[in-house]
Amino acid sequence: MKNAAGRAALRFLKNCIRILSLLLAVSIISFALVSASPVDPVQQYIMKIGPVSAEQRAAIEAYWGMDKPPTVRYISWLDALVHGDFGISLLYRRPVIDIIAERFGNSLALMLCAWVFSGIIGFSLGCVMGMHRGKWQDKIIRRICYLLSSVPAFWLGLILLLLFSVKLGWFPVGFSTPIGMLDSEVGIWQRLYHLALPALTLTLVSFSNIALHTRQKMIDVMNSAYVLFARARGEGGWTLFVRHGLRNTILPALTLQFASFAELFGGSVLAENVFSYPGLGSAVSAAGLGSDVPLLLGITLFSTLFVCAGNMIANLLYGIIDPKMH
């Protein structure tokens, strides 16, 4: 027991070191890319507030630290970050951490709904295709997966928006809450009502990969020696799927599903912009277009940590689903 606990603690420590190393690398690369951008954040800010004198521009640059070399700015930003200070957003004039905390709830609801439904739908359809390889079920579902995997999220979102919101009027055109209502007055069903179309868009563009991957894994399992032996003993149909197919395909599917956090976040950026959904995706787009460096870097690090957390959860679930892996 002590050895097992020691190994678990060592694995946890190694994972923490990997995450910290990854965050440091992401921060360096992101800061370098932002610094190399041709867009001048000071000029972007001045365009919004109106003409200023040369002295006022110099004062703004000094206030933001833009008059210093990139290396000095990075060290100062990293030092503040270690102490919990993500900086002040240039667009919203509020602490970056407050904006992330405010927007993350909406994005989490959207991504969680899409993640759950895309995983369930993708795994189920993948199992159906794998168990009926070459038959009409496999051909139809596979073509649908190929079609949806090649469709951009923003294009599909626009089609759903025009069809269900503009033409049929079944869903709201955008936003996460009804216009004119206080956030405290909005009920859970109203939030789900506004969440439906963005979540549907993200689900439809996300489940294809897990479905096609599960199909191939199921085919490999069905062609394995132990399944052929099971067939020779008289097993088949539902029994064969539960005893052999499900057990040997769920772990690879789970790995791919947790690894899709980054892709899901990228899709949410497009979906949130199409539906004017106030989440991290729309905030990072606004930060990129407005050259809001503190907000852009803060969301980048937070999204990286979010993806790493998903991978760590997957490793923990492996031990529950298959204890022999630990």
C-alpha positions in Angstrom: 0.0 0.0 0.0 2.8 2.4 0.9 4.6 1.6 -2.4 1.4 2.2 -4.4 0.8 5.5 -2.6 4.4 6.6 -3.2 4.1 5.8 -6.9 0.8 7.7 -7.2 2.4 10.7 -5.4 5.4 10.5 -7.8 3.2 10.4 -10.8 1.2 13.4 -9.6 4.4 15.3 -9.0 5.7 14.5 -12.4 2.4 15.6 -14.0 2.6 18.9 -12.1 6.1 19.5 -13.3 5.1 18.8 -16.9 2.1 21.2 -16.6 4.3 24.0 -15.1 6.9 23.4 -17.9 4.2 23.5 -20.5 2.7 26.7 -19.1 6.1 28.3 -19.1 6.8 27.3 -22.7 3.3 28.5 -23.8 3.8 31.8 -22.0 7.1 32.4 -23.7 5.8 31.5 -27.2 2.6 33.5 -26.8 4.4 36.6 -25.5 6.9 36.4 -28.3 4.2 36.1 -30.9 2.2 38.9 -29.5 5.3 41.1 -29.3 6.1 40.3 -32.9 2.6 41.3 -34.0 2.5 44.3 -36.4 -0.6 45.6 -34.5 0.4 48.3 -32.0 -1.8 48.0 -28.9 -1.1 51.6 -27.9 -2.3 52.9 -31.3 -5.4 50.7 -31.1 -6.2 52.2 -27.7 -5.6 55.8 -29.0 -7.9 55.2 -32.0 -10.8 54.5 -29.5 -10.2 57.5 -27.2 -9.3 60.0 -29.9 -6.2 62.0 -30.8 -3.6 62.5 -28.1 -0.4 64.5 -27.9 3.1 62.9 -28.1 3.5 63.5 -24.4 0.2 61.7 -23.7 1.1 58.8 -25.9 4.5 58.5 -24.2 2.7 58.5 -20.8 0.4 55.7 -22.0 3.3 53.6 -23.2 5.1 54.1 -19.9 1.9 53.1 -18.0 1.6 49.9 -19.9 5.3 49.3 -20.0 5.4 49.4 -23.8 8.5 51.7 -23.6 10.6 48.8 -22.3 12.3 45.9 -24.2 10.2 42.7 -24.7 12.4 40.7 -22.4 11.9 43.2 -19.5 8.2 43.3 -20.2 7.9 39.5 -20.1 9.9 39.2 -16.8 7.7 41.9 -15.2 4.5 40.2 -16.5 5.7 36.7 -15.4 6.6 38.1 -11.9 3.1 39.6 -11.6 1.5 36.4 -12.8 3.3 34.3 -10.1 1.8 36.6 -7.5 -1.7 36.1 -9.0 -1.9 39.4 -11.0 -2.9 38.7 -14.6 -3.0 42.4 -15.4 -5.7 44.8 -16.5 -7.6 44.3 -19.8 -7.0 47.2 -22.2 -10.5 46.7 -23.7 -12.6 46.2 -20.6 -10.5 48.2 -18.2 -11.0 45.5 -15.6 -8.7 42.8 -14.1 -8.1 39.9 -16.5 -8.8 37.3 -13.9 -12.3 38.8 -13.3 -13.1 38.7 -17.0 -12.0 35.1 -17.2 -14.0 34.1 -14.2 -17.1 35.8 -15.5 -16.8 34.4 -19.0 -15.6 30.9 -18.1 -19.0 29.9 -16.7 -20.7 30.5 -20.0 -18.0 28.8 -22.0 -17.9 25.8 -19.6 -21.6 25.2 -20.0 -21.3 25.3 -23.8 -18.2 23.1 -24.0 -19.5 20.7 -21.4 -22.8 20.1 -23.2 -21.1 19.7 -26.5 -18.4 17.5 -25.0 -20.9 15.1 -23.4 -23.2 14.8 -26.3 -20.5 14.6 -28.9 -18.8 11.8 -26.9 -22.0 9.8 -26.4 -23.2 10.2 -30.0 -19.7 9.7 -31.5 -19.0 6.5 -29.4 -22.4 5.1 -30.1 -22.3 5.6 -33.8 -18.7 4.4 -34.0 -19.8 1.1 -32.3 -22.7 0.7 -34.7 -20.4 1.3 -37.7 -17.8 -1.1 -36.3 -20.3 -3.9 -35.6 -21.9 -3.5 -39.0 -18.8 -3.0 -41.1 -19.6 -2.7 -44.9 -23.4 -2.7 -44.3 -25.8 0.1 -45.0 -25.6 1.4 -41.4 -21.9 1.8 -41.7 -22.0 3.4 -45.2 -24.6 6.0 -44.3 -23.2 7.0 -40.9 -19.6 7.1 -42.3 -20.7 9.5 -45.0 -22.4 11.8 -42.5 -19.3 11.8 -40.4 -17.0 12.7 -43.3 -19.4 15.5 -44.3 -19.7 17.0 -40.8 -15.9 16.7 -40.2 -15.2 18.9 -43.2 -17.8 21.6 -42.4 -16.5 24.7 -40.7 -18.1 25.4 -37.3 -18.9 29.0 -38.2 -20.6 28.0 -41.5 -22.7 25.3 -39.8 -23.6 27.8 -37.0 -24.8 30.4 -39.6 -27.0 27.7 -41.3 -28.6 26.6 -38.1 -29.0 30.3 -37.1 -30.8 31.2 -40.3 -32.9 28.0 -40.2 -34.0 27.7 -36.6 -33.8 31.3 -35.5 -34.5 33.5 -38.5 -36.8 31.3 -40.6 -38.6 29.1 -38.0 -38.2 31.3 -34.9 -37.7 28.4 -32.6 -34.6 29.7 -30.9 -33.2 33.1 -30.1 -30.8 34.8 -32.5 -28.0 35.1 -29.9 -26.7 35.9 -26.5 -26.8 33.7 -23.4 -29.8 35.4 -21.7 -32.9 37.3 -22.9 -32.3 40.9 -23.8 -33.3 43.4 -21.1 -33.3 40.9 -18.2 -31.0 41.0 -15.2 -28.7 38.1 -14.8 -30.2 37.3 -11.4 -33.7 37.1 -13.0 -32.8 34.5 -15.7 -33.9 30.9 -15.0 -32.1 27.7 -15.8 -34.5 26.9 -18.7 -34.0 30.3 -20.3 -30.2 29.7 -20.2 -30.5 26.3 -21.7 -32.9 27.7 -24.4 -30.2 30.2 -25.4 -27.5 27.5 -25.1 -29.2 25.0 -27.4 -28.1 26.2 -30.9 -24.4 26.9 -30.0 -24.2 23.6 -28.2 -25.8 21.8 -31.2 -23.4 23.4 -33.6 -20.4 22.4 -31.5 -21.7 18.9 -31.1 -22.2 18.3 -34.8 -18.7 19.4 -35.7 -17.1 17.4 -32.9 -18.5 13.9 -32.8 -17.2 12.7 -36.2 -13.6 12.1 -35.0 -14.6 10.0 -32.0 -17.1 8.1 -34.2 -14.6 7.2 -37.0 -11.8 6.4 -34.4 -14.2 4.1 -32.5 -15.3 2.4 -35.7 -11.7 1.5 -36.6 -11.0 0.3 -33.1 -14.1 -1.8 -33.0 -13.2 -3.4 -36.4 -9.7 -4.2 -35.0 -11.3 -5.8 -31.9 -13.8 -7.8 -34.0 -11.0 -9.2 -36.1 -8.8 -10.2 -33.2 -8.1 -13.8 -32.3 -10.0 -13.8 -28.9 -13.1 -12.5 -30.6 -12.9 -15.1 -33.3 -12.5 -17.7 -30.6 -15.6 -16.3 -28.8 -17.6 -16.5 -32.1 -16.5 -20.1 -32.4 -17.9 -20.8 -28.9 -21.3 -19.4 -30.1 -21.1 -15.8 -28.8 -22.5 -13.1 -31.0 -24.5 -9.9 -31.3 -25.1 -8.0 -28.1 -23.2 -10.4 -25.9 -20.1 -10.2 -28.0 -20.3 -6.4 -28.0 -20.6 -6.1 -24.3 -18.0 -8.7 -23.3 -15.3 -7.8 -25.8 -16.1 -4.8 -28.0 -17.2 -2.3 -25.4 -14.5 -3.0 -22.9 -11.7 -2.7 -25.5 -12.9 0.4 -27.3 -14.0 2.6 -24.4 -10.5 3.4 -23.2 -9.2 4.7 -26.6 -12.4 6.6 -27.1 -12.0 8.2 -23.6 -8.4 9.2 -24.5 -9.5 10.8 -27.7 -12.4 12.5 -26.0 -10.3 14.2 -23.3 -7.7 15.1 -25.8 -10.4 16.9 -27.8 -10.5 19.7 -25.2 -8.2 21.9 -27.3 -10.2 21.3 -30.5 -13.5 21.9 -28.6 -12.2 25.3 -27.3 -11.2 26.3 -30.8 -14.7 25.4 -32.1 -16.3 27.3 -29.2 -14.4 30.5 -30.3 -16.2 30.3 -33.7 -19.6 29.3 -32.3 -19.6 32.0 -29.7 -18.9 34.7 -32.3 -21.6 33.4 -34.6 -24.2 33.4 -31.8 -22.9 36.4 -29.9 -22.5 34.1 -26.9 -20.5 35.9 -24.1 -17.9 33.3 -23.3 -14.1 33.0 -23.4 -14.2 32.4 -27.2 -15.8 35.8 -28.0 -13.4 37.4 -25.4 -10.3 36.0 -27.0 -11.5 37.1 -30.5 -12.1 40.7 -29.2 -8.7 40.6 -27.4 -7.0 39.5 -30.6 -8.7 42.1 -32.8 -8.2 44.8 -30.3 -4.6 43.8 -29.4 -5.5 43.4 -25.7 -2.3 41.7 -24.8 -3.0 41.0 -21.0 -6.4 39.5 -21.8 -5.1 37.4 -24.7 -2.2 36.0 -22.7 -4.4 35.3 -19.7 -7.0 33.4 -21.7 -4.2 31.5 -23.6 -2.6 30.3 -20.3 -6.1 29.5 -18.8 -7.1 27.4 -21.9 -3.8 25.5 -21.7 -4.4 24.7 -18.1 -7.9 23.6 -18.9 -6.7 21.2 -21.5 -4.0 19.8 -19.2 -6.6 19.3 -16.5 -8.6 17.3 -18.9 -5.7 15.0 -19.7 -5.0 14.5 -15.9 -8.7 13.6 -15.4 -8.3 11.0 -18.2 -5.3 9.4 -16.5 -7.3 9.2 -13.2 -10.2 7.6 -15.0 -8.0 5.0 -16.6 -7.2 3.6 -13.2 -10.9 3.3 -12.4 -11.9 1.7 -15.7 -8.9 -0.6 -16.0 -7.0 -1.0 -12.7 -4.3 -3.1 -14.4 -3.0 0.1 -16.1 -1.8 1.3 -12.7 
